[in-house]
């Protein structure tokens, strides 16, 4: 048997552990578990067409429909809301640029009529922390907007009433003597909020962020955040950089100078004015679990329920490009957790299509919202298909696609009887069992 199928095989074997009253006789359900089928599920779920299966997205909808279709094909009973397969639940609303967002730059020379209107979404977008509103004024450049020790990006600049252009504050782009904590989206959002607060404290009317030279130059999506006091936009360097350079601020030269001296490079008042309008639309979103039920075959034990679950969602598109790649990438989530979902499907098929079923009722639960904070599983606990008092065990499959010749089963210390069954199954179906406090 292919090593990457060890975990679904072990779990299926555990439900039919030798010596149990509900042990299937005759045909072994494990015979239906096939490496090629497992891989086919993973490939479909992790395909680019699913766009990373972010909860609430079209990709998540397609993935959950795929799971529901397989459950129906194999004859499971629907266990979701209103007699259907799905169990919807609300998630944090998503933010989008609303109609009317504006970012227009004008030359301050009264003898010219030069102006450039940037295109929303393609060339700029409002930040999730932006206030809704509009502002117009002269343009000033204040580096990263940081004050650390002797470094002060605000020294010698009058930001009152101005549209302040700031470099996005990222650890990877800073001189060695400026320190900020790196990290993912949440840390970046906090740093952006810090920069907006600093600009507002210096009297700025609005902020326009631009990525520093060498950093990915992509727009990304609007992420919800605590709203600040002034409008804040993010513009592409490829669009804004040449305009700034023409009017007195070469970003490459300024950053190079900042990295070669501990003295703060001069902030710049540019021969530009700008008009910006930021508006954010918040749309309510929902995720959905898929619940399939295999009724128990033993009249005396069918009231007892075993839940087997795996989350089908992943994180969608990345917020920024990787390395020097200037395009957004899809986080496909083949291991996390198309692999666990494929294992769930293989186990469901194994028992649903076998003439010999477990004595206990089995609930197959494909959760979503896991990457957003276990939202789908939390919803199931509040709205279980069967009373939790009758649920005797829950087995979760997560990231089982990289077994590399071994399987790790956690939590057995809290369930000694289950540990005994897993150990028996491991000895029966593999040669990988070791007695080390864990089952591998």
Buried (B, 14 or more C-beta within 10 A) or exposed (E): EEBBBBBBBBBBBBBBBEEBEBEBEEEBBBEBBBEEBBBEBBEBBBBEEBBBBBBBBEBBBBBBBBBBEBBEEBEBBBBBBEEBBBBBBEBBBBBBBBEEBBBBBBBBEEEEEEEBEBEBEEBBBBBBBBBBBBBBBBBBBBBBBBEBEEBBBBEEBEBEEBBBBBBBBBBEBBBEEBEBEEEEBEBBBBBBBBBBBBBBEBEBBBBBBBBBBEBBBBBBBBBBBEBBBBBBBBBBBEBBBEBBBBBEBBBEEBBEBBBEEEEBBBBBBBBBBBBBBBBBBBEEBBBBBBBBBBEBBBEEBBBBBBBBBBBBBBBBBBBBBEEEEEEBBBBBBBBBBBBBBBBBBBBBBBBBEBEBBBBBBBBBBBBBBBBBEBBBBBBBEEEBBBEEEEBBBBBBBBBBBEBEEBBEBEEBEEBEEBBBBBBBBBEBBBEBBEEEEBBB
